[in-house]
């Protein structure tokens, strides 16, 4: 996806995906799956920060 095509709806969709992922793994007793979910959520958050920085930098 090119940056100019990105909308705030896309950011909201990414955020919702994070919360769905978290809810999915919260029900698991397996600590490895919980840690995997936390890492995936962290990476999604970092990607959102990168996107926002690109928007404000005009890239």
C-alpha positions in Angstrom: 0.0 0.0 0.0 1.4 3.4 -0.9 1.5 6.0 1.8 -0.8 8.4 -0.1 -3.5 5.7 -0.1 -3.3 5.3 3.7 -6.3 6.7 5.7 -7.1 7.0 9.3 -9.6 4.2 8.7 -6.5 2.0 7.9 -4.9 3.0 11.2 -8.1 2.1 13.1 -8.3 -1.2 11.3 -4.7 -2.0 12.4 -5.6 -1.0 16.0 -8.6 -3.2 16.0 -6.5 -6.1 14.7 -4.2 -5.6 17.6 -7.0 -5.8 20.1 -8.5 -8.9 18.4 -5.1 -10.5 18.5 -4.7 -9.7 22.2 -8.2 -11.0 23.1 -7.4 -14.3 21.2 -4.3 -14.9 23.1 -5.5 -13.7 26.5 -7.7 -16.9 26.8 -4.6 -19.1 26.3 -2.7 -20.5 29.3 0.4 -21.1 27.2 2.9 -18.4 28.2 4.7 -18.7 24.8 1.5 -17.8 22.9 0.9 -14.9 25.2 4.5 -13.6 24.7 4.1 -14.1 20.9 0.9 -12.1 20.9 2.6 -9.3 22.9 5.5 -9.2 20.5 3.2 -9.1 17.5 1.2 -6.3 19.1 4.4 -4.4 19.8 5.5 -4.7 16.2 2.1 -3.5 14.9 2.4 -0.5 17.2 5.9 0.3 15.9 4.5 0.1 12.3 1.8 2.6 13.2 4.3 5.0 14.6 6.4 4.7 11.4 3.3 5.4 9.3 2.4 8.5 11.4 5.9 9.8 11.2 5.9 9.4 7.4 2.6 11.3 7.2 3.9 14.2 9.2 7.2 14.2 7.4 5.4 14.3 4.0 7.2 11.2 2.7 
